[in-house]
Amino acid sequence: MRLPSPAVPNVLLIGDTLRSPELRHEVPLGIGDPFFYLEVDGHRHVYIAAMEAQRLGARDLGLIVHPFEEIGRDELVARGLSLQELLLEAAARACAHAGLTSAVVPVTFPAGYLDRLRREGVELVVDQAEFDDRRRVKTAEELAGIRRAQRAAEAGLAAGMEVLRGAVPRNGALVHEGEELTVERVKAAVASAFLEHGAVADEFIVAPGPQGAVGHEMGHGPIRPGEPVVFDLWPRDPASSCYADMTRTVVVGSPSDEVREWHRLAREALAQTTALVRAGVDSRSLHLAACDVFEQAGYPTQRTKAAGEVLVDGFFHGLGHGVGLDVHEQPSLGITQGRPLVAGDVITLEPGLYRRGVGGVRLEDLVLVTEDGCEVLTDAPYGLDVP
């Protein structure tokens, strides 16, 4: 049984594991209806509907499982309460039943429950850092899910490359199987590959030309010869609910000298920052190392921009972020205050250069932080030409 340290405060989480990464980390099972997770004096309680209680009871998760009937669900139903009224009253009863009088909650804790439980005298303190820190060192199951999602991302990229490889320039456009090649056609192939490898994605980026210079523009419309196409893919592994994240940039035809230079510098920044990764390194220092590469070549970065300026060219974003039950989680690798990396962090390194109205180049690897370095989890070509 996994127990928290005595120094760790009591914890309260309310929600479902399909939408709450905090809950999914503590209860690694897909549960679509709301339930209550409480840590009280080193004991881990779950109050949940009876049909889900059977599922949890069959798993060795170190949980004390309480069906809602144990705290008077049938009485509440008999009183004619609505489902929301029932759940609010059940939350108050669960806290009383487990002896929880104070706890930390995440910033996403539901406001209705926060209001009701505070009226009942339960002291609730919002402390997102407590929950972020719990998820940084990945469990074996989470890391396995990230690896599966990463293999699916690579398969999606390969499927997209296959479509691009079959395209031919004609009258300033690209033609694939007799029709003008579009982002939508490429995305269909990528999404199909995700599914074939057991992963899903609500959205992902295939951004050609100027669209690739617009932050998280997802991409749409025709793909032209000679323009960079940014593939930024973050499929999710349903079994673990964990994500991968990777980016490559390619060109069908002959890229401009400017785009080739962007690509060369992104490769250099990626190589230099990867070499610096290890437990104990400050996350902000990695971002600044990437800034060094771009600034020395004359490009603006978040470090060189004027206060209040909205940077739209150059290296305008952070170097990366943690990945796990969210595609963007701690630690942050940006210009803001950093944190020491820890062995077990999974982070992205994604340097890039952009020019508004022209396009951009971004390269992104997913890496597992170790005590003396890192393991690169991404296995995909870096080349600018379509492989």
LUMZA-376359 format. One record per residue (C-alpha): residue number from 1; residue in one letter; y, z, x. Coordinates in steps of 0.5 Angstrom, whole numbers, plus 500, padded with zeros to 3 digits. Last residue first. Example, Ala and Ser with C-alpha at 12.3 -4.5 7.8 and 13.67 -1.06 7.14 Angstrom:
BEGIN
2, S, 498, 514, 527
1, A, 491, 516, 525
REM end
This chain:
BEGIN
387, P, 522, 409, 524
386, V, 529, 407, 521
385, D, 534, 407, 527
384, L, 538, 413, 528
383, G, 532, 417, 531
382, Y, 530, 424, 530
381, P, 523, 423, 528
380, A, 520, 429, 524
379, D, 516, 435, 525
378, T, 520, 441, 523
377, L, 518, 448, 524
376, V, 521, 449, 531
375, E, 518, 455, 533
374, C, 523, 460, 536
373, G, 525, 464, 543
372, D, 523, 470, 546
371, E, 522, 475, 540
370, T, 521, 469, 535
369, V, 525, 466, 530
368, L, 522, 461, 526
367, V, 526, 454, 526
366, L, 528, 449, 521
365, D, 531, 443, 524
364, E, 537, 439, 521
363, L, 541, 433, 523
362, R, 547, 431, 520
361, V, 551, 424, 521
360, G, 557, 422, 517
359, G, 560, 417, 513
358, V, 566, 412, 513
357, G, 571, 414, 507
356, R, 572, 421, 510
355, R, 569, 422, 517
354, Y, 564, 426, 519
353, L, 560, 430, 525
352, G, 554, 434, 524
351, P, 550, 440, 526
350, E, 544, 443, 522
349, L, 540, 449, 525
348, T, 536, 452, 519
347, I, 534, 459, 519
346, V, 527, 463, 518
345, D, 528, 470, 521
344, G, 521, 473, 523
343, A, 524, 476, 529
342, V, 531, 478, 528
341, L, 537, 475, 529
340, P, 543, 479, 530
339, R, 549, 478, 525
338, G, 555, 474, 525
337, Q, 562, 475, 522
336, T, 564, 468, 519
335, I, 565, 462, 523
334, G, 558, 460, 521
333, L, 550, 462, 522
332, S, 549, 466, 516
331, P, 543, 470, 516
330, Q, 542, 471, 510
329, E, 540, 466, 504
328, H, 541, 459, 503
327, V, 535, 455, 500
326, D, 533, 462, 497
325, L, 526, 465, 497
324, G, 526, 463, 504
323, V, 531, 460, 508
322, G, 537, 463, 513
321, H, 543, 459, 514
320, G, 546, 454, 519
319, L, 551, 451, 523
318, G, 557, 452, 519
317, H, 561, 446, 516
316, F, 567, 442, 518
315, F, 564, 439, 524
314, G, 569, 433, 524
313, D, 573, 431, 518
312, V, 574, 434, 512
311, L, 577, 441, 514
310, V, 581, 444, 509
309, E, 587, 447, 513
308, G, 589, 454, 511
307, A, 589, 457, 518
306, A, 589, 451, 522
305, K, 583, 448, 525
304, T, 580, 449, 532
303, R, 574, 454, 530
302, Q, 572, 450, 524
301, T, 571, 444, 528
300, P, 575, 438, 530
299, Y, 572, 433, 534
298, G, 575, 431, 542
297, A, 568, 431, 545
296, Q, 569, 438, 548
295, E, 570, 440, 541
294, F, 564, 437, 539
293, V, 559, 441, 544
292, D, 563, 447, 544
291, C, 563, 447, 536
290, A, 555, 447, 537
289, A, 555, 453, 541
288, L, 560, 457, 536
287, H, 555, 456, 531
286, L, 550, 459, 535
285, S, 555, 465, 537
284, R, 555, 466, 530
283, S, 548, 468, 529
282, D, 548, 474, 534
281, V, 542, 473, 539
280, G, 537, 479, 538
279, A, 531, 475, 537
278, R, 531, 468, 540
277, V, 535, 462, 539
276, L, 539, 459, 545
275, A, 535, 453, 546
274, T, 535, 451, 539
273, T, 543, 451, 540
272, Q, 543, 446, 545
271, A, 538, 441, 542
270, L, 542, 441, 536
269, A, 548, 440, 539
268, E, 546, 435, 543
267, R, 542, 431, 538
266, A, 549, 432, 533
265, L, 553, 429, 539
264, R, 548, 423, 540
263, H, 549, 422, 532
262, W, 556, 422, 532
261, E, 556, 417, 538
260, R, 552, 412, 534
259, V, 556, 413, 528
258, E, 562, 411, 532
257, D, 559, 405, 536
256, S, 557, 402, 529
255, P, 550, 402, 526
254, S, 546, 396, 526
253, G, 541, 395, 521
252, V, 538, 400, 516
251, V, 541, 406, 519
250, V, 538, 413, 519
249, T, 540, 421, 518
248, R, 536, 426, 518
247, T, 536, 433, 515
246, M, 531, 439, 513
245, D, 530, 445, 509
244, A, 524, 448, 506
243, Y, 524, 453, 500
242, C, 519, 459, 498
241, S, 517, 460, 491
240, S, 510, 462, 494
239, A, 506, 458, 489
238, P, 511, 453, 487
237, D, 513, 451, 494
236, R, 520, 448, 494
235, P, 523, 442, 496
234, W, 530, 442, 501
233, L, 531, 435, 503
232, D, 538, 432, 506
231, F, 537, 425, 508
230, V, 544, 422, 510
229, V, 544, 415, 510
228, P, 549, 412, 515
227, E, 552, 405, 514
226, G, 549, 398, 517
225, P, 546, 395, 511
224, R, 549, 398, 505
223, I, 545, 403, 500
222, P, 547, 402, 493
221, G, 548, 407, 488
220, H, 548, 415, 488
219, G, 548, 421, 493
218, M, 547, 428, 492
217, E, 554, 430, 495
216, H, 553, 436, 498
215, G, 559, 436, 503
214, V, 563, 429, 502
213, A, 562, 425, 509
212, G, 555, 422, 507
211, Q, 558, 419, 500
210, P, 562, 415, 505
209, G, 556, 411, 507
208, P, 549, 413, 504
207, A, 548, 420, 501
206, V, 540, 421, 500
205, I, 541, 429, 498
204, F, 536, 433, 494
203, E, 535, 436, 487
202, D, 531, 440, 482
201, A, 525, 439, 488
200, V, 518, 441, 487
199, A, 512, 441, 492
198, G, 505, 440, 492
197, H, 504, 435, 497
196, E, 504, 429, 492
195, L, 509, 432, 488
194, F, 514, 432, 494
193, A, 512, 425, 495
192, S, 514, 423, 488
191, A, 521, 426, 489
190, V, 522, 422, 496
189, A, 520, 415, 492
188, A, 524, 416, 486
187, K, 530, 418, 491
186, V, 529, 412, 495
185, R, 530, 408, 488
184, E, 536, 412, 486
183, V, 539, 411, 492
182, T, 539, 404, 491
181, L, 536, 397, 494
180, E, 538, 391, 490
179, E, 532, 388, 487
178, G, 527, 383, 490
177, E, 522, 388, 492
176, H, 528, 391, 496
175, V, 534, 388, 497
174, L, 540, 391, 502
173, A, 547, 388, 501
172, G, 552, 384, 504
171, N, 550, 378, 502
170, R, 542, 379, 504
169, P, 540, 385, 508
168, V, 532, 386, 508
167, A, 529, 393, 505
166, G, 522, 394, 506
165, R, 523, 399, 512
164, L, 528, 403, 507
163, V, 522, 404, 502
162, E, 518, 407, 508
161, M, 523, 411, 510
160, G, 524, 414, 503
159, A, 516, 416, 503
158, A, 517, 419, 510
157, L, 522, 423, 508
156, G, 519, 426, 502
155, A, 512, 427, 507
154, E, 517, 431, 512
153, A, 519, 435, 506
152, A, 512, 436, 503
151, R, 510, 439, 510
150, Q, 516, 443, 510
149, A, 514, 446, 503
148, R, 507, 448, 506
147, R, 510, 451, 512
146, I, 515, 455, 507
145, G, 509, 457, 503
144, A, 505, 460, 509
143, L, 512, 463, 511
142, E, 512, 467, 505
141, E, 505, 469, 504
140, A, 505, 472, 511
139, T, 511, 476, 510
138, K, 518, 473, 512
137, V, 523, 478, 516
136, R, 529, 476, 512
135, R, 527, 479, 505
134, R, 529, 486, 506
133, D, 535, 485, 509
132, D, 538, 481, 504
131, F, 536, 486, 499
130, E, 539, 492, 502
129, A, 545, 487, 504
128, Q, 546, 486, 496
127, D, 548, 494, 495
126, V, 551, 495, 488
125, V, 550, 502, 486
124, L, 547, 505, 480
123, E, 548, 512, 478
122, V, 543, 513, 472
121, G, 547, 517, 467
120, E, 545, 514, 460
119, R, 552, 511, 460
118, R, 550, 508, 467
117, L, 544, 505, 464
116, R, 547, 501, 459
115, D, 553, 498, 463
114, L, 548, 496, 468
113, Y, 543, 493, 463
112, G, 548, 489, 460
111, A, 551, 487, 467
110, P, 545, 484, 469
109, F, 544, 485, 477
108, T, 546, 479, 481
107, V, 550, 483, 486
106, P, 543, 487, 488
105, V, 542, 494, 485
104, V, 541, 501, 489
103, A, 539, 507, 485
102, S, 540, 513, 482
101, T, 537, 518, 477
100, L, 530, 515, 477
99, G, 525, 520, 474
98, A, 519, 514, 473
97, H, 519, 516, 466
96, A, 527, 517, 465
95, C, 528, 510, 469
94, A, 523, 507, 464
93, R, 526, 510, 458
92, A, 533, 507, 460
91, A, 530, 500, 461
90, A, 526, 500, 455
89, E, 532, 501, 451
88, L, 535, 495, 454
87, L, 529, 491, 453
86, L, 529, 493, 445
85, E, 536, 492, 444
84, Q, 535, 485, 447
83, L, 528, 483, 443
82, S, 532, 486, 437
81, L, 530, 493, 434
80, G, 527, 493, 428
79, R, 525, 501, 429
78, A, 517, 499, 429
77, V, 519, 494, 435
76, L, 522, 500, 438
75, E, 516, 505, 436
74, D, 511, 500, 439
73, R, 514, 499, 446
72, G, 514, 507, 447
71, I, 514, 508, 454
70, E, 507, 507, 456
69, E, 507, 501, 451
68, F, 511, 497, 456
67, P, 505, 496, 460
66, H, 506, 501, 467
65, V, 504, 498, 473
64, I, 504, 502, 480
63, L, 504, 497, 485
62, G, 501, 497, 492
61, L, 500, 489, 491
60, D, 493, 489, 490
59, R, 492, 484, 485
58, A, 488, 485, 478
57, G, 493, 490, 476
56, L, 499, 485, 476
55, R, 495, 480, 472
54, Q, 493, 485, 467
53, A, 500, 488, 467
52, E, 503, 481, 465
51, M, 499, 481, 458
50, A, 502, 488, 457
49, A, 509, 486, 458
48, I, 512, 490, 464
47, Y, 514, 496, 467
46, V, 513, 496, 475
45, H, 513, 502, 479
44, R, 513, 502, 487
43, H, 513, 510, 490
42, G, 517, 512, 496
41, D, 521, 517, 492
40, V, 523, 512, 486
39, E, 522, 504, 487
38, L, 523, 501, 481
37, Y, 522, 494, 478
36, F, 523, 492, 471
35, F, 521, 486, 467
34, P, 524, 480, 464
33, D, 519, 474, 462
32, G, 518, 468, 467
31, I, 513, 472, 472
30, G, 511, 468, 478
29, L, 507, 473, 483
28, P, 510, 475, 489
27, V, 513, 482, 486
26, E, 517, 485, 492
25, H, 520, 478, 494
24, R, 520, 475, 487
23, L, 524, 481, 485
22, E, 530, 479, 490
21, P, 529, 472, 489
20, S, 530, 473, 482
19, R, 530, 466, 478
18, L, 522, 465, 477
17, T, 521, 472, 479
16, D, 524, 475, 472
15, G, 529, 480, 471
14, I, 531, 487, 473
13, L, 531, 491, 480
12, L, 532, 498, 481
11, V, 531, 501, 488
10, N, 531, 508, 491
9, P, 535, 509, 497
8, V, 531, 507, 504
7, A, 531, 513, 509
6, P, 524, 515, 507
5, S, 522, 508, 509
4, P, 519, 504, 504
3, L, 512, 504, 502
2, R, 507, 498, 503
1, M, 500, 500, 500
REM end
